[in-house]
Amino acid sequence: MAPRDTTPHPWEKSYPQELKWDAEIPDTTIPAMFDEAVKKYADRPCLSFMGKKLTYKETGEMVDRFAKGLQDQGIGKGSKVGLCLPNSPFYIIAYYAAQKVGATVVNFNPLYAEKEMEHQIRDSDADMMIVPNLEQVFPKVERMLGEARLKKIVSCDMADFLPAKKAVLLKTFNKVSRIAHAQPLKAIFLGYAGKKADALGKKLGVQPAAKIKKDKNHLRFSDLVKTKGKPAPAEVSPKDTAVLQYTGGTTGVPKAAVLSQGNLAANVNQAGMWFLAGEKREKQDKILAVLPFFHVFSMTAQMNLSFNIGAELIMMPKFDLNEFLETVTKEKPTIFAGVPDLYKKVVSAPDLGKYDLSSLEICISGAAPLPDEIRDAFKQVTGIELLEGYGSSECSAAAIANPLHGVKKPKSIGMPLPGTEVKIIPLDDYREPGKIVGEICLRGPQVMQGYWKQPQETADVMEKDGFMRTGDIGYVDNDGYVFIVGRSKDMIILNGLKIFPLKVENAIRKHDAVKDVSVIGVKNPKVGEVPKAFVVLKEGKTLADGEMQEFLKGYLAPYEIPRRVDIRDSLPLTAIGKPDKKALRKEEEAKAAAKEAPKTGTDNPQPKL
């Protein structure tokens, strides 16, 4: 990384009193951080999953045994270990064990389609995959065994980390499911036990267990975690690759950000400084994790942060609104991180009043822009302000955020985290009075090493001075607060004029009939692209033809106003709840292709049935 700029930055004068922008950030590793936490907080509760708890000492012992098991299977420096798991102790133990032996973790989404799974296994050079023993996941991975470098699959039985009664119910669920598939009538006679087991299966978000072979290539998590002995010490340095984090590519093919041990350790320390405002908290915090750990935001701001501050990590394998509210009421978490859509569901819960959210002290929003109405509603419900953060896979998660204490400017994503610099590369043909608007570039110890096997894509985003181009367009005000105008890949160009969907969406949200909105560019042969809005209305509200266009005249330039407004029941979201504009573009492309397709007739049309 290039040397840190010593000239004053505008955000330094606005920094919270308890923090310094140039604070020292330890140059360390994830396994060193983990070992320190286990030693320091040995007897504290560490992991909580579906009613079962483990202390830091117990967790550390499991990680050591699993690490020894990995080494016995030939996993060490240079190995790639794929984690294709929901939030659970399996993920935690496998993640830190792999880091401890010097392997690289490759994060996989269990919901990947078969072709996506195949591409990532091949591209990452995965040597081992650790997956749940579920019918909807395991077969997709097993088909790749023996292909590329994949030689071992470790299956995880969810029942292994459940309290005794729930473990029995899950095994009953699997048994009932198998019987129901083969002998439907017999399954009926299992009665009450079967119904309770089915309810637990839905709660965990699982389907029946897959049939798994027993041979040297098919391993069980339960066996590896019982391995005797300590792992052999591995020399793990801050420069070593810790994680391959896949993210969308400009060509549509996912590419992996190479995150070093130093990147991840720096970012968790930055997050700890910023979101806890430098406080030395005497009581033990509790972090509730719903966002999946395979997403970089959750991996850093929830999982790694919990070990960094000695918190208890409460894990939910899937999001269910009632289950989430019941967990907050019962477990009393103090820290939570979510996406705007999740917070929207919370504040819109019809029976919210019967739940107790008073334990929450620090709530972080990230991965997508946070609408004002959600921020305001959440503060009204809980009394605390959501801290909007900004980052990406390429910067280990967090780079910019609003402070816990101090000024939070409307529409701003906040200030750079300690040790993080922001540079704006101006857009020559885009002007806003009094602002230098351009591409946001970041430099800091958390910024990736580059893209895995993608030298050209790396060169396209990494500047020679160490700054990384984010693809987001925005500006920095005189106080050092950063504002996002839009994303370059979402930018609409109409007759050479630039339109940012985020600006249009913010204007549309001001209409009191609008519940949600997404804006994309649609190809137009005359002008290049035109903005099109997809709107979800509030219950009982309507929108007349031309009403939105008339309303927007007070907020947008004429060329920015969408001529088409589609009313929908819902908008597509990604697996973690981010707006899925790619899905909307595909819909529009399919419609355009259908229109352009030549109409074929027949001399002998068949009668309609």
Secondary structure as GFF3:
##gff-version 3
##sequence-region A 1 609
A	DSSP	three_ten_helix	10	14	.	.	.	ID=ss1
A	DSSP	alpha_helix	30	40	.	.	.	ID=ss2
A	DSSP	beta_strand	45	49	.	.	.	ID=ss3
A	DSSP	beta_strand	52	55	.	.	.	ID=ss4
A	DSSP	alpha_helix	56	72	.	.	.	ID=ss5
A	DSSP	beta_strand	80	83	.	.	.	ID=ss6
A	DSSP	alpha_helix	89	100	.	.	.	ID=ss7
A	DSSP	beta_strand	104	107	.	.	.	ID=ss8
A	DSSP	alpha_helix	114	124	.	.	.	ID=ss9
A	DSSP	beta_strand	128	132	.	.	.	ID=ss10
A	DSSP	alpha_helix	138	142	.	.	.	ID=ss11
A	DSSP	beta_strand	152	156	.	.	.	ID=ss12
A	DSSP	three_ten_helix	158	161	.	.	.	ID=ss13
A	DSSP	alpha_helix	164	182	.	.	.	ID=ss14
A	DSSP	alpha_helix	184	188	.	.	.	ID=ss15
A	DSSP	alpha_helix	191	204	.	.	.	ID=ss16
A	DSSP	beta_strand	218	220	.	.	.	ID=ss17
A	DSSP	alpha_helix	221	224	.	.	.	ID=ss18
A	DSSP	beta_strand	241	247	.	.	.	ID=ss19
A	DSSP	beta_strand	255	260	.	.	.	ID=ss20
A	DSSP	alpha_helix	261	275	.	.	.	ID=ss21
A	DSSP	beta_strand	286	289	.	.	.	ID=ss22
A	DSSP	alpha_helix	296	298	.	.	.	ID=ss23
A	DSSP	pi_helix	299	304	.	.	.	ID=ss24
A	DSSP	alpha_helix	305	309	.	.	.	ID=ss25
A	DSSP	beta_strand	312	315	.	.	.	ID=ss26
A	DSSP	alpha_helix	321	331	.	.	.	ID=ss27
A	DSSP	beta_strand	335	338	.	.	.	ID=ss28
A	DSSP	alpha_helix	340	347	.	.	.	ID=ss29
A	DSSP	three_ten_helix	352	354	.	.	.	ID=ss30
A	DSSP	beta_strand	362	365	.	.	.	ID=ss31
A	DSSP	alpha_helix	372	382	.	.	.	ID=ss32
A	DSSP	beta_strand	387	392	.	.	.	ID=ss33
A	DSSP	three_ten_helix	393	395	.	.	.	ID=ss34
A	DSSP	beta_strand	397	401	.	.	.	ID=ss35
A	DSSP	beta_strand	412	416	.	.	.	ID=ss36
A	DSSP	beta_strand	421	426	.	.	.	ID=ss37
A	DSSP	beta_strand	438	443	.	.	.	ID=ss38
A	DSSP	beta_strand	450	451	.	.	.	ID=ss39
A	DSSP	alpha_helix	455	461	.	.	.	ID=ss40
A	DSSP	beta_strand	468	476	.	.	.	ID=ss41
A	DSSP	beta_strand	482	487	.	.	.	ID=ss42
A	DSSP	three_ten_helix	488	490	.	.	.	ID=ss43
A	DSSP	beta_strand	492	494	.	.	.	ID=ss44
A	DSSP	beta_strand	497	499	.	.	.	ID=ss45
A	DSSP	alpha_helix	501	508	.	.	.	ID=ss46
A	DSSP	beta_strand	514	524	.	.	.	ID=ss47
A	DSSP	beta_strand	528	537	.	.	.	ID=ss48
A	DSSP	alpha_helix	547	552	.	.	.	ID=ss49
A	DSSP	three_ten_helix	558	560	.	.	.	ID=ss50
A	DSSP	beta_strand	564	568	.	.	.	ID=ss51
A	DSSP	alpha_helix	581	596	.	.	.	ID=ss52
###
